[in-house]
């Protein structure tokens, strides 16, 4: 972990961003008056869509009409309900 002050960050920002980008540093802390105030970290794109360990394990119904078309009895009897 590298900690730099605000002046150093302003002066050499592109150098610090490059070191985080290429993996030389995992993150860099920027301090003001000796107190940490910000962190430079690599950007990770946000996922679009459903995420999680159980993806695909839980049935997904696209509309309320689809939900209403399945009977409760079918769910529990194994006759083609949601599960």
Beta strands, then each sheet from edge to edge (+ up, - down):
strand 1: 2-5
strand 2: 27-32
strand 3: 35-41
sheet 1: 1+ 2+ 3-
end
